[in-house]
């Protein structure tokens, strides 16, 4: 992704094992976006020096938990004015790492930023 393709915001999504590759994934995230946020169990948390909240493992959430969590995230995205044109999601785990546009269905019909 070139400088002109970078987005203002990169959201970090954990697909299981994110923390085992944290340094590598943070470097990739800073190549993708100017500001980095972690999708934690408490919602969207900005990364700051000395504060790197690990994203919640979305693969470990039950259907009910995922529904509540995704609703919380979507509400916070709207409150903070994050829209499709400005945001990219770095979804990663132990073996997978990929970029998802905001609004992508993540599982069981749930979308982030829908």
C-alpha positions as CSV (number, residue, x, y, z in Angstrom):
1,X,0.0,0.0,0.0
2,X,1.5,3.3,-1.0
3,X,1.4,6.5,1.0
4,X,-1.5,7.8,-1.2
5,X,-3.4,4.5,-0.5
6,X,-3.1,4.8,3.2
7,X,-6.2,5.5,5.2
8,X,-6.5,8.0,8.0
9,X,-7.6,5.2,10.4
10,X,-6.6,1.5,10.8
11,X,-8.6,-0.7,13.1
12,X,-7.0,-3.8,14.6
13,X,-9.1,-7.0,14.7
14,X,-7.9,-10.2,16.5
15,X,-8.7,-13.5,14.8
16,X,-7.0,-15.5,17.5
17,X,-3.3,-15.3,18.4
18,X,-2.9,-11.6,17.5
19,X,-0.8,-11.0,20.6
20,X,1.8,-13.6,19.5
21,X,2.6,-11.4,16.4
22,X,1.9,-8.0,18.0
23,X,5.1,-6.2,17.0
24,X,4.9,-7.4,13.3
25,X,1.2,-6.5,13.1
26,X,1.7,-3.0,14.6
27,X,4.3,-2.2,12.0
28,X,1.9,-3.3,9.3
29,X,-0.9,-1.3,10.8
30,X,1.2,1.9,10.8
31,X,1.9,1.3,7.1
32,X,-1.9,1.1,6.5
33,X,-3.2,4.0,8.5
34,X,-2.2,7.2,10.2
35,X,-4.1,6.6,13.5
36,X,-4.4,3.1,14.9
37,X,-7.2,1.8,17.1
38,X,-7.7,-1.6,18.7
39,X,-11.1,-3.2,18.7
40,X,-11.1,-4.3,22.3
41,X,-13.8,-5.9,24.5
42,X,-14.6,-2.3,25.8
43,X,-14.8,-0.9,22.3
44,X,-12.5,1.2,20.1
45,X,-9.3,2.1,22.0
46,X,-6.6,4.3,20.4
47,X,-3.0,3.1,20.5
48,X,-0.7,5.5,22.3
49,X,3.0,5.2,23.3
50,X,3.3,2.7,26.1
51,X,-0.4,1.7,25.7
52,X,-1.2,-1.1,23.2
53,X,-4.5,-2.6,24.1
54,X,-4.8,-6.1,22.6
55,X,-7.9,-6.5,20.4
56,X,-10.6,-8.9,21.6
57,X,-10.4,-12.3,19.9
58,X,-13.6,-12.2,17.8
59,X,-13.4,-15.9,17.1
60,X,-13.9,-16.7,20.8
61,X,-17.1,-14.6,21.2
62,X,-20.4,-16.4,21.3
63,X,-23.1,-15.3,18.8
64,X,-24.7,-13.2,21.5
65,X,-21.4,-11.6,22.6
66,X,-20.5,-10.9,19.0
67,X,-23.9,-9.1,18.5
68,X,-23.4,-6.9,21.6
69,X,-19.7,-6.2,20.7
70,X,-20.3,-5.4,17.1
71,X,-23.2,-3.1,18.0
72,X,-20.9,-1.3,20.5
73,X,-18.2,-0.9,17.9
74,X,-20.5,0.3,15.2
75,X,-22.0,2.9,17.6
76,X,-18.6,4.2,18.5
77,X,-17.6,4.3,14.8
78,X,-20.6,6.6,14.1
79,X,-19.9,8.7,17.2
80,X,-16.3,9.3,16.1
81,X,-17.3,10.0,12.5
82,X,-15.3,7.1,11.1
83,X,-16.6,6.2,7.7
84,X,-15.9,3.8,4.9
85,X,-13.7,6.2,3.0
86,X,-11.4,6.8,6.0
87,X,-11.0,3.4,7.6
88,X,-9.3,0.0,6.9
89,X,-9.4,-3.0,9.2
90,X,-6.3,-5.1,9.7
91,X,-7.6,-8.6,10.7
92,X,-5.0,-10.9,11.9
93,X,-4.3,-14.0,13.9
94,X,-1.6,-16.7,14.3
95,X,-1.6,-17.7,10.6
96,X,-3.7,-15.1,8.8
97,X,-3.2,-11.4,8.2
98,X,-5.3,-9.4,5.8
99,X,-6.9,-6.0,5.1
100,X,-10.7,-5.7,5.2
101,X,-12.6,-2.6,4.2
102,X,-15.0,-1.1,6.7
103,X,-18.4,-2.8,6.3
104,X,-17.1,-6.3,5.7
105,X,-19.2,-9.1,7.2
106,X,-16.9,-10.7,9.8
107,X,-19.0,-13.7,10.8
108,X,-22.6,-15.0,11.2
109,X,-23.9,-11.9,9.3
110,X,-22.2,-9.4,11.5
111,X,-20.5,-6.4,10.0
112,X,-18.1,-3.8,11.4
113,X,-19.1,-0.3,10.3
114,X,-22.3,-1.4,8.6
